[in-house]
Amino acid sequence: MSTSTYASALGLEAAAVLLCAVVTLWRRSLSAIVRVLAIQGLALASVAMVIGLHRHDVGLVVVGVLVLGAKAVVIPTLITRVVRGDPASRETQPLVNVPASLVAAGALTFLAFASTRSVTSLVPTTAGRLIPIGLSAVLVGFFALVTRRKAVSQIVGILLVDNGVALVAFLATAGVPLLVELGASLDVLLAVIVLRVLATQLRSRLGSLDFDQLTELHD
């Protein structure tokens, strides 16, 4: 793989990770949001594979395959099953509306690029220059987490943060050790399985996964 092709492919996949995070703020349908999350998992896996192929690192390519299976297939499938059982599977009233959320995403991206200038200077590589994109994805994920009301939307926010952190790790260190990434993926998978069980129990007993309605029931 030539240097120019590597840089273009890596930049495209990293930008796709950030774009998917922003799109989750735009879409209201939970099923559509989960599909976007799956695409983001695919883009994240592609980042690992591109770096691995460029550096002839078989371990990193294997990490990319694991990320593909966990974050683009298994986890979205589990969340989709929760969404299918929710009759009100839309994020109808987020704390921040869609136009304001998109503006906030732009501001967070600008903040990420402004605050990581010193970091990118310490990692003078093609991948290192893309670290601000990873941090932007983390910040957008946190924003989605704190501004969405649906339990599924907040689960997606957590996963967006995790994907952003993984992207930063790939770009800053040219990949993380296989066992570390495998352990992190299994932790996230376990958390999603537990959340799916809890969501199923809440829906069966209370008929809703909207945190505002659950708070009213508590009050």
PyMOL commands that set and color helices and strands:
alter all, ss='L'
color gray80, all
select helices_A, chain A and resi 3-26+30-55+58-84+98-115+117-122+128-147+151-173+178-206+211-218
alter helices_A, ss='H'
color red, helices_A
deselect
rebuild
show_as cartoon
